[in-house]
Amino acid sequence: MPPQPPVLPRYGLKGAIVTMDAGLVIADGVVYIDAGTGKIAAVLSADAPPPVGFETAPIVNTRGTIYPGLIELHNHLCYNTLTLWQVPKAWDHRDQWPNHPDYLRLIRGPAQTLGADRADVYLPAIVRYVEAKCLMSGVTATQGLTLRGTNTVAEFRGNVRNVENPGHPDLVGANARIGDVKPGEAGAFLAQLQRETCVLLHLSEGRRGDDHALSRFDRLQLADGSGWAITPALAGIHGAALREAELELMRAGGAALVWSPTSNLLLYGTTADVATARAKGLRIGLGPDWAPSGSKNLLGELKTARLFSQHNGGLFSDEDLVALVTRDAADILGWGAAVGRVKAGQIADLMVIRTRSGDPYARLLKSTEADIGLVVIGGVPRYGRKSLMTRFGAGLEPWKTGGRAQAFSFERATPDNPIVVDLSLRAAQDLLTDGLQRLPELATNAPGGGGGFLGVAGGPGGEATPALWRLDFDDDTDSAFFAGGGAAVKYKDVAVAVALDPLTVVDDPEYLGRFSRQLDHVPDYLRQGLADLY
């Protein structure tokens, strides 16, 4: 395991405890943590004697509510430096909007230009920035940060767990796949599902019942018609086009659904039929998708899910919604025995909300980033209220969130991470702000003439490029972009300066305005509801 920042070897966190284990809520309790193992030793009432070995351990009073750390099952972290897109129209399926000219100009081009920087100037900054975004919303495990070097692919391991490479012997890595299963590939995909614990697959993303999106689900049928490439290892991301018949096949195969309502509603005007999925007993998780068309973070996505549920007759209780990002998400990954609950023996991945008032589940759903009191990963406090973080050691980076004094404790560079991560968040923010303002220059001077994709295949004379990394994007195989099937467009010819997306909603004065200006296919209850919640 990589070296960790200084931390109390054994300690307790005091507060209200929402265990997510059989509905148990402890109004005033202590979570005892062994930082050496990174696990929870005991969860007890505050008036109970401490467990053996913790008799002299300090008790840190959080004055808040302790939950399992939040797990997001769908994200594209490499795009999360970009602001919310003003979606030009409602589309029918996923293969349409990447061909809109604004997508190259405002999303694909900027992300790939910085993410494939040959000098490794911007790449460490992107990693630092998007991980900080996760921590500031209570996320302890996320999905979607892959690095690519010369003939090498690596899942990034940093402060927040990467579900594809969780970095713990008790946690099996998932496999994430963005591209559709190809025609005739169902048999091979079934074999993959039978080998793995969890495969996160983008599946039938589009408007409900859209034939094009549904055809991608049909590709899961085996060639001889004898069955489907659907097993309990399959976690279908989006599934917004699926009808009752397809959801029944998912249920019969034991598969799960990963719901991203914000992005679905912005891009298509509809989202997954979670009412039917829930009635059938499908396992459901939640993910914010990405900043350009989804939520800024998982706290925001929980708010959309709650508003959607309320508008549609109360599909989920508040406890159900919190479960989507804790125990249910852990169970989908096959991690249920190790994380997702506040329970003795589990890994100490925890988050704390500052308040203890009101219903304990609604408490989290109504919280903003300014309410995050502490985030602990593997027993190590990574982010939280500055007064709490100082109890655990030095080397903190102070930060203001919603006007409140917070602090980060970032892991230093280790051999596990194939890029340099010894970078402050402030420096990362400054680098990215500057880089996004200089996009026209960077695109023009990029290797390959500013095609919008910068590779690592070789230097000017064809020599191998040593030890350089880039972010692995889902659509970076072409150097040219074809808008609407027309003539090729180079990114350098359309590049404009863009703004860096602020880390939180509470510190982004433009966010709610951008959301409210989305087109009429975005429901009014969502526009107004989000404005009221922030």
N, C-alpha and C positions, 0 to 999 in steps of 0.2 A: 504493500500500500504506500502511496506517496506521503511525504512528510506533511504534518498538519500544523496549523497555527497553534500557539499556546492555548491550552484549555484546562479547566479544572479536571483532574483525573476522574473524580466522581462528584456528582452534584445532583440536586433536585430542582425541578421547575414547579413552582407552586401557582395554582390558579384553578379556575373552573376547568373541567376536563371533559371534552366530548370524545369518547373513546371510539365511536363508530363500531363498537363490538357489542352486538346484541342490544343495541339501543341504550347502553349504559352511559349516563351522564353523571359525573361527580361534581357537585356544586362547589366543593372546596377540597382540592386534593393536591397530591404531589406526584410528579413523574420522576422516578429515580433513574439516572442515566449513568452507565459505566462508559466513559469516553474511551477507555482502552479498547473495548470490544465494539464501541459504537452502538450498543444496544440498550434497550430499556430493561432495567433490572426488576422494577416493580412499579405498580400504579396503585396508590393507596389514598385513603382519606387523610386530610391534613392532620387530624388528631390521632392518627395511628402511629405507633413507634416505627422508626425507619427500619428497613431490612438490614440483615447482617452485612457488615462491611461499609455501611453508610452512616454509622453512628455519629461520626464527626464531619460528614460531608456537608458543605454549605448548601443552604436552601435559597434559591434565587426566586424572589416573589415577582412574578410577571405582572400581577394586578390585572390579568386578562384571562382569556379563554384559550385553552390548548387544544389543538386538533391534529390529526395526522397531516403530514405535508401533502400538498395538492399535487396530483399527477395528471398531466395533460397528455392525451393520447394522439393528438394531431397538431402539428405545427410545421412551419417552414422557416426555421429560425434565421436562415441566411438572408431573408427579405425584410427582417423586422427592424431595420434602420429606416424604413420608408413609411411615409404618412398614408393615412386612409385615402384610397382612391375615390374620386367622384365617379362612380360607375356610370358609363355612358348610356346603358340600356339594360333591360332584362333579357338574358339569353336563355336558350333551351338546354344547352349542355356545355360541358367543360372544354370541348374542342373549338369553341367559337371565340371566346373573349381573348385568348392569347394572340389572335390575328388582328385585334383592333390596334390602330397606330399608337394610341396612347399607352398601350401596354409596353411596347418597346421603349417609348420615350420616358415613361415615368416609373416603370417597374423593372422590366427585364434588363434594359440597358444599364441603369444605375447600379442595380444589385450586382450584376456580373462584372461590370467595370471595376468596382472596388473589391469584390470578392475574389477576383482572379488576379489581383495586383501582383506582378512578378517580383517586386521588391519586398514583399511581406510588410508593407507599411500599414495598409488598411485591414488586412486579414485579422491580426491580433486584436485590433480595435473593434471590429465587428463582433468577434467572439466575446470579448469582455462586455460589450454593450448589450448584446441580446441575452447573455446570461444574467446580467444585472436586472433586466426587465423581468425575467422570470422570478428572481429572488424577491423583487419588490412587490410581487403579487402572491407570495406564499407558496410558489411552486418549488418542489424539491426534486421532481423528475419530469423530463420533457422529452420530446421526440423530434428528430429532424435536424441534426447537425453533423454532416459527413464531410470529411476533408479528402482531397485527392491530390496525390503527388505523381511523380513520374513512375508509372506502373505500380502505383500504390494507392490503396483506399484505406482510410482509417475513420472510425467513429470517434469524434472528439470526446475526451473525458476532462471535465473541469470541475467547477464548484457544484453545479446542478447535475443530477444524474441524467445521463443519456439513456433512454430505454433500450436503444440498440447495443449499448456497451455500458451497463450499469456499474461496473467496477466493484462488484461485491460477490463473494462466492455463493451467497444465498439467493442471488437474483440472476435468472437466465435472460440473456439478451433477446429482444424481439428482432424480427426482420421487417423492415419497412419497404414497401414497394409503391412507387408513384404511378408507373406505367401500367396500363391495362394488361390483363392476361390476353395473349395474342390468340388468334384463331388456331385451333388445333393443339393448343398448349395445355389444355385442361388436365391431361394425364400427368404431365410433368409437374404442374402446379400442385396437384393432389399429392404427389410423392413428396414435394417440399413441405406441404402442410403436415404430412405424417411424420416428418423428421423434426419439426420445430414445435416450440411451445406456443408461440404467437407470431402471426404474420399480419402486419397492418397493411391493407391493400386499399388504395383508392378505388371505389366501386360505384359505378352508375351515378356519377355526379351530374345533376341536371334537374330540370323541371319534372315534377311528378308525372310518371307515365310516358316521358319522352322516349320515342322509339330508338333513337341513336344511343342514348344513355343505357336503355334497357338491353340493347344488343351486347353491351359489355358484360352484363350479368350472364346472358345466354352463353357466352364463351366459357363459362364454368362447367357447362354440361360435357360429360365425357363423350368421346367420339362415337362410341357404340350405343349411346343413349341409356346406358345402364345405371347412371347416377350422376352425381355432381361433385366437383372439387370444392366441397364445403365440409369442414370439420370444426371441432371446438377450437382449433388453433387460428381460425380465420376471424379477423376483426375488420369488417368492411367499413372504410372511412366514407362518410357522407351518406351513400345509399339513398340520396334524396329522390331519385326517380323510381325507387322500388314500390311496387304495388303489394297488395295483400298476398298474392300468389308467390312472389319472390321472397317476401318476408317469412312466409310459411316454410319455404325451402331452407332459409337461413335458420329458422328455429329447429327444424327437423335435423339439421346437421350440427346443431349445437353452437353455431357461430355467434358472434357479437356484432354490435353496430356502434360506430364511433360518430357521434352527432356534432355537427358544427353549424348551429342555426344562424349565427350572424352572417357568415359568409354565404350560406345558401340563400338567405333572404335578400341580401344585397345583389348577388349575381343573378338569381333566378326568380325571386319573388315567392318561392316556396321552400320548404325544407322537408326533411325526412318525416315519414309517417310514424312518429314515435308513439302515437296513441295506439296504433295497431301493433307495433313492435312490442310495446310494454304489455299490452293485453295478451300477447302470445308468449310472453316470458323471455324474450330476447334479452341478453345482457347488453347494457348500454353504458358507454363512456362518453366523455365530452372533450372537445379540443377547440381552441380558438382559431385554428387554421393558420392565419398569418395577418400581419398588420395591414397590408394593402386593401384587403376586402373583408377581413374578419375583425375580431376583437383585439385590442392592444395587448390583452393578457387574459388569463383564465378567470380572474375576478369579474372582468367585463363579460366574458362568455356565460358565466353563471347568471349574471343579471338578465341577459337575453333569454336564457333558458327558462328562468323564473317568469319573466313577462310573457313568453310564449305559452307556458303552462297555464298561467292565470287567465290569459285571453281565451284559451281553449278548454275551459271548464275545470281547471285544476288537475292536470294530468299527473303531476308529481307533487308530493309533499315536500316541504323544505328539507326534511331529513333525506328523502330520496335524492334530491338535487345535490346535497353535500356528498352523498354516497357515490354519485357519478364520478367524482374527482378524487375519491379516497378509496374505500374498500372495493367498490365495483370496478374501478379502473385497475386496481392491484390484482383483482381476481382475473380480469381479462388478460393481463400480462402473464398470469401464472405466478404472481408474486404474493398472493394473499397470505401465505404463511409467514411472510417476512416483513411486509409493509402494508400500509393502508388502514391500520388500526393503532390506537394507543394502548398497547398491551405488553405485558412482560414477555420478553423473549424476542420481540420484534426489533428491527433496526430503528434507531432513534432519528427518524425523518419526521420532523414536527414543524408546525407553524402556530403562531400565537396572534390572536386579535386583541387589541388593547382593552376592550370593554368586557364587562361581565354582566351587563344588564340585558333584559329581554330574553326572548326565546333563543336557545343556544344555536339552533340551526339558522334561523333568520338572521341572527347576529353576524354570521359569516357572509350570508348572501347580500346583506345590505352594506357590507364594509367596502371601503375604498382603499387604495394603496396607502393612504395616510394613516390607516388603522392597523397596519401590520406592526406587531410588537416584536416578533422574533421569528427567525427561520433557522432551523437546526437540521443539518444533513449528516447522517452517520455519527451523531453525538456532538458534532462541531457546529457552534453557532456561526452562521455565515452573514447574516444581515439582521438588523433590527434596531430597536430604540437604543440610542447611544448610551444611555445610562445603564442598560442591561448588557450591552456588548462589552463595555469596559470591565465587567466582572470576569471576563473570560480571557483577557490577555491584551497585548499591545499590537501594534502594526495595523491599526484600523484606518479605514478611509472614511472620514465624516461625509455626510450627505444630508441635504434638506429635502424632505418629501412632504408636500402639502404644508410647508412651513415648519414641520417638526424635525427635531434633531435625530437623525438616524446614523448608522455606520455600517460599513461592509468589512468583512474579513476575507480577503481573496487568497486562494491557494496560489503559491508561487509556482514557477515553471518546474516541471518534473519530466523524467524520461517518458512517462505515459502520454504526454501531450506533444504531438509532433510540430507544434508551433510555439513561439515564445508567448507566454501569457503573463509575464511579470510587467504588467501595465496597469496604471491607475485608471479608474473609470473616468476621472476628469480629463486625463490625457486622451483616452479613447474618444470621448465626446468631442474634444477639440479637433482631433484628427478627422473624424467623420464629418463634422460640420464643414471643415475646410474642403475635404475631398468631394463632398456632394455639391459644393458651390463651384468646384473646378471641373465638373464633369465634361463640359465641351472640350477643354484642353486635354484632359486625361484620355478621352475617347479618341481624339485626333492623333495623339502621340502613342497610342497603344500599338503593341506588336500586331502585325497583320492588317494595319491600315484602319483600325477602328471599326471592326466588324461587329462589335458588341459582345464578342466572346474572346477572352484572352487565355491561351493555352499555356502549358508548361513543357511542351515537347522538346524545345531546344533553343539555344541562343542564336544570335545573328549569323554565326557561321555554321549552324547546324549542330553545335556541340551540345552535349547533355546539360540540362540545367540542374545544378546540385541543390537538393534539399529544399525546394520551394513547394509550397502548398497553395491550394486554392479551395474555395468552397465548392462542394459538389451540387450543382443545380439540376433540376429535373428537365430543363429544356435548353441545354447548352451545347447541343451537338452541331448546330449550324452556325456559320459565321455571318450569314445573311438572314434577313427577316423578310417574309413575304406577306404584305398587308393585303388581305382579301384576295389572295391568289394572284395579285398583280406583280409588278416589277420588284426586284429585290431592293430593299432599303437597308443602308448601313446606319448603324447607331450614331456614328460620328456626324452624320448629316442631319440628325434630328435632336441631338443631345442638348439638354437645357440644365441649368442649375436647379437643384431641388433642395428642400429643407430636410434636416434630420428629424425623424419622428421623436418627440419627447418621450422620456422613459415611462411616464405615468399619465393617466387621464387627469388626475388632480393638478398636475403641473403643465397641462397642455391647454392653453386658453382657446385654441382653435378646434379641438376635437369634437365637441358637441355640435358646433356650428357646421363642421364638415359632415357630420352624421345627419343633421337635420336637413341639409341640402340634397341628400340623396333623392333619386327620382321617386315618382309616386308608387312604384311597385313595392317600395319598402313600407311596411305597415305603420300607420300613425301611432298605434299603441307602443311600438318599439321606439320611435323617435322621442315621443313625449316621456315615455317611461324611463328611458336612460337619462334624459335631462333631469327628471325628478330625483333619480337615485344618486346623481352626482351633485 
